[in-house]
Amino acid sequence: MVGGKLVLSYQQNENSFWYGSINRGYKAGGTNTDGSLPDELRSFDPEYLTNYELGYKVSLLNNDAYVRTAVFYMDRADMQVKSSKTITREDGSTEFIEYLGNAASGNNYGLEVEAAWQINNTFNLYGSLGLLETEFNDFITDDGQSLSGEEQAHAPNYQFNIGVNYQPNDAWLFNISLDGKDEFYFSDTRYYDGERIIDNDIKSETTVLLNASISYLADNWQVKLWARNLTDKDYSNRGFYFPNDPRDGYTPKQYTLLAEPLVFGATLDYQF
């Protein structure tokens, strides 16, 4: 397993910077330890990734603002995918097992943009946007389903963050921000109703979360009161689709794992 990185950069002027890079990395293979899995699903191979990226960074408005952009294309070979297998017992109940396997290959490509603007001595506005497209190539699941051309799991088509900092003086800093994410497949297993993929039962919802913080800044220490998901929104970040309930005749349905609710706390930093 060999990896490496090659970068070519060009400083166009004092405000503009270009770069291009090629990166090759890998994930090591391993073993699935669940004893109920058949022998052919017990191990998985390494995954290899080659990433091609072109980026541009520019400072604007006498360095009061900046924009950073990057476009990328990824080749993934022997992709490690999180799959699942449902084993039916003699009484009709089921055992649901998650495991790692390998797809043949896949491609990811997209765009990332990050920007910030120091409007005045008090207000700073910032944001970022990521666009992503993913697909499997020549991937046949263990139960014979073809996922070639299908989206990969946990790969939302867009993500964004936007926020504002308000600093009335050197001692106080107030922040409020929004984090957003498009829907995505929960796993790399697909479920069919006849010839149709049951999208609604195996995908997350689009989410937008509100966060905020208040910081007190001193010369060599600071304390921050912070909160994430201020509206206490219920949303799922994991999901599974399988038969498990004898009350409905073991009809397959969705089971989801909720992400964190409203979380708040305090952080103290001290520099020696």
Rosetta blueprint (number, residue, H / E / L):
1 M L
2 V L
3 G L
4 G E
5 K E
6 L E
7 V E
8 L E
9 S E
10 Y E
11 Q E
12 Q L
13 N L
14 E L
15 N L
16 S E
17 F E
18 W E
19 Y E
20 G E
21 S E
22 I E
23 N E
24 R E
25 G E
26 Y E
27 K E
28 A L
29 G L
30 G E
31 T E
32 N L
33 T L
34 D L
35 G L
36 S L
37 L L
38 P L
39 D H
40 E H
41 L H
42 R L
43 S E
44 F E
45 D L
46 P L
47 E E
48 Y E
49 L E
50 T E
51 N E
52 Y E
53 E E
54 L E
55 G E
56 Y E
57 K E
58 V E
59 S E
60 L E
61 L L
62 N L
63 N L
64 D L
65 A E
66 Y E
67 V E
68 R E
69 T E
70 A E
71 V E
72 F E
73 Y E
74 M E
75 D E
76 R E
77 A E
78 D L
79 M L
80 Q E
81 V E
82 K E
83 S E
84 S E
85 K E
86 T E
87 I E
88 T E
89 R L
90 E L
91 D L
92 G L
93 S L
94 T E
95 E E
96 F E
97 I E
98 E E
99 Y E
100 L E
101 G E
102 N E
103 A L
104 A L
105 S E
106 G E
107 N E
108 N E
109 Y E
110 G E
111 L E
112 E E
113 V E
114 E E
115 A E
116 A E
117 W E
118 Q E
119 I L
120 N L
121 N L
122 T L
123 F E
124 N E
125 L E
126 Y E
127 G E
128 S E
129 L E
130 G E
131 L E
132 L E
133 E E
134 T E
135 E E
136 F E
137 N E
138 D L
139 F L
140 I E
141 T L
142 D L
143 D L
144 G L
145 Q L
146 S E
147 L L
148 S E
149 G L
150 E L
151 E L
152 Q L
153 A L
154 H L
155 A L
156 P L
157 N L
158 Y E
159 Q E
160 F E
161 N E
162 I E
163 G E
164 V E
165 N E
166 Y E
167 Q L
168 P L
169 N L
170 D L
171 A L
172 W E
173 L E
174 F E
175 N E
176 I E
177 S E
178 L E
179 D E
180 G E
181 K E
182 D L
183 E L
184 F L
185 Y E
186 F L
187 S L
188 D L
189 T L
190 R L
191 Y L
192 Y E
193 D E
194 G L
195 E L
196 R E
197 I E
198 I L
199 D H
200 N H
201 D H
202 I L
203 K E
204 S L
205 E L
206 T L
207 T E
208 V E
209 L E
210 L E
211 N E
212 A E
213 S E
214 I E
215 S E
216 Y E
217 L E
218 A L
219 D L
220 N L
221 W E
222 Q E
223 V E
224 K E
225 L E
226 W E
227 A E
228 R E
229 N L
230 L L
231 T L
232 D L
233 K L
234 D L
235 Y L
236 S E
237 N E
238 R E
239 G E
240 F E
241 Y E
242 F E
243 P L
244 N L
245 D L
246 P H
247 R H
248 D H
249 G L
250 Y L
251 T L
252 P L
253 K E
254 Q E
255 Y E
256 T E
257 L E
258 L E
259 A L
260 E L
261 P L
262 L L
263 V E
264 F E
265 G E
266 A E
267 T E
268 L E
269 D E
270 Y E
271 Q L
272 F L
